[in-house]
Amino acid sequence: MFRKTVLITGASSGLGAEMARQLAARGHDLALCARRTDRLESLEAEVAAAHPDRRVEVRALDVTDDEAVFEVFRAFRADFGTIDRVVVNAGIGKGAPLGTGRYDANKATAVTNFVGALAQVEAAMEIFRAQGEGHLVVVSSMSAMRGMPRSMTTYAATKAGVAMLAEGLRAELYGKPIKVSVIYPGYIVSEMNEGVEQATPMMVGTEKGVRAMVDAIERERASACVPALPWEPMKHLMKHAPLPLFRRLI
Ligand SMILES: NC(=O)c1ccc[n+]([C@@H]2O[C@H](COP(=O)([O-])OP(=O)(O)OC[C@H]3O[C@@H](n4cnc5c(N)ncnc54)[C@H](OP(=O)(O)O)[C@@H]3O)[C@@H](O)[C@H]2O)c1
């Protein structure tokens, strides 16, 4: 099924911005939001120049502002008439080892990545239930496969949490016209991981990584580790490797 209008949160940089470019190239209209509206406006101009037939609307949104999440999603629906797909993508990669005095960073990660995602899922589902159809896409992470040490602990927990929200909905909606996908990206170049590129041989470029994400989204895969290589096989290793081996892997 072709989902014409796609709402993407966290569209001002990285994976969200590149998903917008690639989905526009595939014929989708776009509802884009994030806090940095200057970035959204440049992206809107870029997409309009490359694909003049596409419609793009942008709005400022901080996903930690619950009320704003509902207002902005409803406003986008009013703009387009229908929202066919929502990509819950906004996220931060802050975080510090637990008990090292950085509760502020871990809480910010939990509030943005989990509570913010919960608000987005609620707002999206309100629209999809009213329409009787839609496609919810949640951007999780390969780090959701197993509890992660050090600065990744809270981040990984939030990403496991959002995946479980989506899986619960999928079980509830089984056989109904509202579909749910969970995308588990591996390392893909973005602002979030600037600086770690050299240290991580499994990192792929933004365009390549996002192409794998967009392919999985367009096929409405229930869940997809992307890019499939190495991450589909890595999923099993991450889940089942004995702890001494797992600690050497990450
Ligand atoms: N890159 C990877 O390797 C990787 C791997 C696994 C999962 N992911 C996930 O992919 C998603 C996108 O991340 P990215 O890698 O593309 O990082 P990024 O370049 O830092 O982009 C993050 C996006 O989230 C938005 N955002 C952050 N906090 C927000 C808030 N409070 N309200 C609204 N928007 C907010 C940012 O926009 P503003 O700052 O303008 O608001 C930005 O557009 C995240 O959920 C991340 O956890 C990434």
The ligand as a Gaussian input file, in Angstrom:
#p B3LYP/6-31G(d) Opt

LIG

0 1
 N       22.745000       7.121000      13.963000
 C       22.743000       5.917000      14.492000
 O       23.723000       5.179000      14.377000
 C       21.521000       5.411000      15.206000
 C       21.487000       4.076000      15.599000
 C       20.376000       3.589000      16.242000
 C       19.285000       4.397000      16.463000
 N       19.331000       5.711000      16.099000
 C       18.162000       6.539000      16.373000
 O       17.831000       7.279000      15.219000
 C       17.109000       8.449000      15.598000
 C       17.691000       9.651000      14.867000
 O       18.985000       9.916000      15.367000
 P       20.198000      10.394000      14.455000
 O       21.236000       9.355000      14.514000
 O       19.704000      10.858000      13.142000
 O       20.753000      11.620000      15.341000
 P       20.737000      13.189000      15.084000
 O       21.386000      13.539000      13.801000
 O       21.295000      13.758000      16.343000
 O       19.190000      13.526000      14.971000
 C       18.331000      13.518000      16.067000
 C       17.056000      14.230000      15.682000
 O       16.176000      14.201000      16.813000
 C       15.717000      15.503000      17.051000
 N       15.459000      15.724000      18.467000
 C       16.278000      15.506000      19.523000
 N       15.690000      15.899000      20.659000
 C       14.459000      16.384000      20.306000
 C       13.386000      16.959000      21.017000
 N       13.436000      17.137000      22.350000
 N       12.288000      17.339000      20.337000
 C       12.218000      17.167000      19.003000
 N       13.198000      16.643000      18.264000
 C       14.305000      16.255000      18.912000
 C       16.800000      16.441000      16.544000
 O       16.209000      17.676000      16.161000
 P       16.345000      19.074000      16.929000
 O       17.635000      19.050000      17.707000
 O       16.327000      20.086000      15.829000
 O       15.124000      19.134000      17.785000
 C       17.290000      15.697000      15.316000
 O       16.507000      16.025000      14.205000
 C       17.217000       8.543000      17.117000
 O       16.021000       8.070000      17.719000
 C       18.361000       7.592000      17.445000
 O       18.264000       7.068000      18.752000
 C       20.421000       6.236000      15.481000

